Amino acid sequence: MRRPRATIAAVSSGVVLAAVGVAAALPAGAAAAGCAVAYTVSSQWQGGFGADVAITNLGDPLTSWTLAWSFGAGQTVTQAWNATLTQSGTAVTAKNVGYNGSVATNGTVSFGFNGSWTGSNPAPTSFTVNGVACTGSTTPTTAPTTAPTTTPTTAPTSGPTTAPSATPDITVNTATKYQTIDGFGAAVSIWGGAWSTAETQTLVGTGTNQLGLSIVRTGISPVSSEWATQVNALKTAKASGSNVKILASPWTAPAAWKTNNSRINGGKLKTDYYDDYANHLNSYVQYMRGQGVTIDVVSIQNEPDWHPAYDSMDWSGDELRNFVRDQGAKILNTKLMVAEAVNLNYGYTDPTLNDATARNNIGYIGGHLYGTEDSGRLKPYALAAQYNKPVWMTEWNFHEAASDTSTAWADGGNQAVWDETLDDVIRTVNKSMEANWSAYVWWYGKRYYSFIGDGTAGTSTGAVLKRGYAFAQYAKYVRPGDQRVALTKSSKASPLEVTAYQGGGKIKLVILNRSTSAVNNAVIQAPQTVTKAEDYVTSRTANAAGQATSVNGGQVTVSIPARSISTVVFTL
């Protein structure tokens, strides 16, 4: 019968018993070399596979070994453990590491690796060890000068298969836990058109060249006839992503309900229209439910402290408290957020948190990042934590690396754009996570300075931009429900900015190296045995590129390029 693909095995011609028989016929005292290799595909998935390789030494004891073979279908090694693997074209060389070079006669040493494939994944058909073909038999390598005078009195043993522990550079401590992650996201156009189906799938999907966003922010128009604009994009986001949440934010109430009788330039909501506004927000949620879109979070107001000459509405912190206290329960089938102030000004959220009735009517605290760090509020929000209200950063837009028409935004290798992406945008994602915030939501997902192009400034509509690849180092791998955990760093790792997360049987580390020097062979210590490690890096010259890793028990060794962001994923 056909053998399942996951257990395909190739053993080099000649088995151990036959090889031993040949070895016995060699001239007495002759030095001999010989080997047998078992190559097993232990698991296989679309485009990738794992393999285990066992070398049996049939000749004289080895003090070091180099195994060589060639792939027959263009396979590529992506990571390895218990051996150092290099590849040139189809030719692969595996060399022992420091702890497993010694292999006694009839002893076996093994290692493993992961690889990629396209089309087919046939096993190699021939191997050499130290230049000698592994045929399952032995051959003399030197003429004897004297006969042996003694015979072994004990059976030989094989060398260790795992290394002694190295001093770790990053130690993950899953016993100390911080915030639960709700996600990473971006906004659809608030006043313009919707994302196409393909664009939405690129932004929220988790496949190749997709970005894995798990929060989509949309606006609540004061005109109900405009609510249909984003329905298809939001439905696609829910269907194409994994546990995607929708955050809906109003910029203004209808003009007639406001003190300035206008949608723009602020103006307050008249108190006798508080109930109408609550019904307006509830009607939006129920309309979307009827269209098959669950609105997970409704904000009471976008930027209550900013009153520009476009849709806006003015609130104080006390007014927001009064509204959610007295009207919040009328907005059904969602959770409420207060209040998305420009720089997370606590004056707009503390009154609600300090009022038990108002506090019980909300699920989240929201705020924007404009000036937040300079004001000293890019840090844990103690009052929100006291009442177990997750903090979401729900908007930031920063793009000063080039002009609005410069084609630098379309150039994935542009130095200024990459520097701004790494040193400003991605740095603040890291800081937000260290501040125990549960979500980070960028401004528009589709814009020339954002995650996918919009057809301006030389960008191609819907094409993933460098900033998108960088942001996906968080969004695609750190998933809703994961929990941030503690870590410590050695002096070698001190240039790195690192956060760690646990969830779904995995540990994920997001590592920023904003220095101009690589940190090579950094040892990461997990609290338990790692069965698989993956490393993806984005830099000025790379987009989510797979990197080699070395796994030894609970330790994983990686190299972090200069001026890069890496995500290392451990399967436990």
PyMOL commands that set and color helices and strands:
alter all, ss='L'
color gray80, all
select helices_A, chain A and resi 5-7+16-24+197-204+224-240+255-257+271-290+317-330+346-348+350-353+356-360+382-386+407-410+415-434+466-475
alter helices_A, ss='H'
color red, helices_A
select strands_A, chain A and resi 9-11+31-45+48-57+66-70+76-81+84-88+91-95+108-116+128-129+132-133+138-142+170-180+183-187+215-220+245-250+297-299+335-341+364-368+391-395+439-444+483-489+496-503+506-513+519-525+532-539+542-547+550-552+555-560+564-571
alter strands_A, ss='S'
color yellow, strands_A
deselect
rebuild
show_as cartoon
